[in-house]
Amino acid sequence: MPSDSVDVAILGAGIAGCSLSYHLARRGVGPVLVFDPQTLAAGASGRAAGIVTEQLWNRWDVEVTRAAKAEYAELARRWDPSAYATNGFARWTRQAEAVAVLDRVVPQFRTWGVPIERLDADALSRRVPWGRFDDVRGAIWSPDDGVVAPSTMTEIYAKRAQADGVEYWMGDPFHALDRAGDGWSISGRGRTVRARRVVLAAGAWTKRLLTRLGLPAPLAPYRVQAALLRPPRPDPRLFPSVHDIDTDVYARPEANGRILAGDGTELNEIDPETFRPGGDESFVAHLAESFQTRFPGWADAELIRAWAGVVVSTPDRRALVGPVSAAPGLYLMTGFNGFGVMRAGGVAQRLADAMSVGEATAAATEPLAPVLPDRFAGGFAPFSPRPGFTLEGGSDPRF
Ligand SMILES: Cc1cc2nc3c(=O)[nH]c(=O)nc-3n(C[C@H](O)[C@H](O)[C@H](O)COP(=O)(O)OP(=O)(O)OC[C@H]3O[C@@H](n4cnc5c(N)ncnc54)[C@H](O)[C@@H]3O)c2cc1C
């Protein structure tokens, strides 16, 4: 029986909202309601590539992603083996400046327990036999990295959460989110639900929700693209994920020997309500050109389809997760800078832990310290989206 009063309402049924609902239910927090005006994984989560790597910027990020990876592997084992696979991840560069970055980050990765190897061009060719790497000056290889099927994993989270009593309220147009006494009210077309706490996990749409509440929104939505291709001689064996640091083109294996490929960030803010969901000709041309030069074995791959999705960046390229002090009972789980699939499960564990103790005390939110939204409470300068798939931290990465 749908309830008109819940403890936690989560806005957004992408991988962020669904993984959080699963973890709250497992910790006995409830009732929990997930609201989305569309369907499961209708936003970025249903359009993502799903590369999962520990080649990240700091220990916190590595630990969160490692926890997500372990959870995806376990959930896939139990519920749908197509949802996760360990296939390894290779990255390379032909630029001396980027090799210097590899020299710096590889020892750092090792101190964080990230399994990582340096590869020369010959070793890289053995891992990636469809590529040509004679001009490559440096490469790295993470054997334990993997690929997740983002829609399938989102569905697994939602189904398990529903089995544990979470209500999914889907497909009803969003009308309002308002303060109601010391809680919140969420209204759709024909229903209003009161919630003691609300989590905004609405991806690129979170900016609009925060702005409507009159709160600072350190978020900039931007468009990223991907394509599905069929190589001339599909090989159904699982191949590694790859990323060319110089062109920013990446690829991962898809079912039946197909390839899912994409490139980086479009560095301007857009509106998730009006973005163009199809792939651009210039994007497909860039992929084709980079396949010609870097992946001769895939040069004649047939394009099955190309598409775009909207993700969301933050001024410091770190996520926004945890309570918003200016609005008691309001929490965020967003701002993944284009890489929320690989982090969602681990971040949801920490946020659910913090929410399960009741009030948002400093001790409860300490495990989320690097991503707490209050770091922008004092304001932030206007900013543009920055690339998220880099080896470097900082606000202006080159590689
Ligand atoms: C082409 C592409 C490739 C990518 N590749 C990778 C990758 O390899 N690895 C990786 O980790 N990440 C990748 N990403 C990024 C990843 O998809 C996102 O970071 C992640 O899916 C964000 O999940 P989310 O649940 O926060 O947001 P979303 O999946 O966007 O979900 C937000 C949800 O909020 C809903 N919503 C909107 N308005 C409201 C409202 N008013 N109330 C309630 N709900 C609302 C939307 O309908 C939507 O379902 C990629 C993304 C794209 C587009």
The ligand as a Gaussian input file, in Angstrom:
#p B3LYP/6-31G(d) Opt

LIG

0 1
 C       27.977000       8.351000     -22.858000
 C       28.270000       8.188000     -21.391000
 C       29.328000       7.390000     -20.979000
 C       29.599000       7.223000     -19.605000
 N       30.572000       6.362000     -19.227000
 C       30.808000       6.124000     -17.927000
 C       31.769000       5.164000     -17.527000
 O       32.414000       4.524000     -18.369000
 N       31.953000       4.953000     -16.192000
 C       31.265000       5.670000     -15.249000
 O       31.495000       5.468000     -14.053000
 N       30.340000       6.580000     -15.600000
 C       30.100000       6.832000     -16.910000
 N       29.170000       7.759000     -17.290000
 C       28.573000       8.631000     -16.253000
 C       27.430000       7.989000     -15.547000
 O       26.448000       7.635000     -16.483000
 C       26.817000       8.963000     -14.529000
 O       27.811000       9.554000     -13.714000
 C       25.829000       8.216000     -13.625000
 O       24.970000       7.428000     -14.401000
 C       25.025000       9.205000     -12.802000
 O       23.994000       8.499000     -12.185000
 P       22.845000       9.274000     -11.416000
 O       21.941000       8.267000     -10.870000
 O       23.493000      10.280000     -10.531000
 O       22.129000      10.162000     -12.559000
 P       21.134000       9.715000     -13.752000
 O       21.396000       8.333000     -14.205000
 O       21.214000      10.811000     -14.770000
 O       19.728000       9.707000     -13.058000
 C       19.044000      10.875000     -12.706000
 C       17.559000      10.552000     -12.667000
 O       16.870000      11.666000     -12.105000
 C       15.598000      11.732000     -12.709000
 N       14.977000      13.018000     -12.472000
 C       14.988000      14.136000     -13.219000
 N       14.227000      15.082000     -12.638000
 C       13.729000      14.572000     -11.492000
 C       12.872000      15.057000     -10.465000
 N       12.379000      16.296000     -10.496000
 N       12.551000      14.234000      -9.445000
 C       13.049000      12.980000      -9.394000
 N       13.855000      12.460000     -10.339000
 C       14.204000      13.252000     -11.376000
 C       15.904000      11.427000     -14.167000
 O       14.704000      11.003000     -14.832000
 C       16.926000      10.310000     -14.040000
 O       16.321000       9.033000     -14.070000
 C       28.845000       7.922000     -18.638000
 C       27.766000       8.708000     -19.060000
 C       27.463000       8.829000     -20.410000
 C       26.274000       9.658000     -20.820000

